[in-house]
Structure formats: structure tokens, C-alpha cells
Amino acid sequence: MDKGYAATIASDIMQMLETTKASGIEMNSGFQNDAFKSETFMFGYIFYPREILMNVPNLPQSVRKKIKKSNILGTVDVEGKKVGIHLVCSLPVPFDEISSAEQIIEGINEKELMDFKEQIAKILHKDLAGNIEEKKKKN
């Protein structure tokens, strides 16, 4: 696993948890955070407790096996459509009891995190390449 990337994501997630807790939102019922938005794509996180995820129809058995008390899914949207959902982290405690980035790192699902990272990288590369090509055409 890319330990530096995992530490960065864990730190970002911890910040989202702290911000949500400070805002008074009932965290353990689940919530969402849009981490990055542009005109054509968005990357974010969905924080779902086990009860909600287990009721999602057609959820693959391989994902169901990884679900714990608190689950953090990385989401990727392109042109308003969900194109990726990755179970980035699963923890055995409620969201309001998560107290450190280290705790989040322990719950990271390595393959899912790397798939999330790769999907984001491909979209950003495509966007950057498209913007460069567009500028060349204008010149």
C-alpha cells in the first residue's frame, strides 16, 4: 500500500469527521462529504453505518464481508453520474468514536483505496490532457 497516500487520505477523513462532529450533525446515522468538485467531475466520501450498507440491494458478497460498524466509501462522479464507489475504510466503532488518523489507517481496505486513487488519477489525467489539447486548438 502507498503509505503516504493512505496517511493523507486518513488525515483528510479525520478532518471531515471532526468538522461534522463540530457542526452537530448526527454522525452515526451516516453523512456525505464532497471533497472535490469541478464542472465535470466530483470526488467525495459517503460515511455509512453497517445497517444502511447491508440494506443496499445487489451489493457484492465480497463487499458485504468487509462491512463493519462504520464504513467510508470513496465516490467518483463524472458529468453527474456515479462511476465509482469504493469501500475505502471499515472500522469496528461508531463514527463518533473514531479519534485518530492512525485508527483510520488500520481500517483501510488497501485494494479499494488503490482502485479509488487510480480512478481519480485517470480522470484528472484525462481532464488535464483534454484542457491542454483544447488550448492547442485555440492557439
Secondary structure, DSSP 8 states (H G I E B T S, - for coil): --HHHHHHHHHHHHHHHHHHHHHT--GGG-EEEEEEE-SSEEEEEEEEEHHHHHTSTT--HHHHTT--SEEEEEEEEETTEEEEEEEEEEESS-GGG---HHHHHHHB-HHHHHHHHHHHHHHHHHHHHHHHHHHHHH-
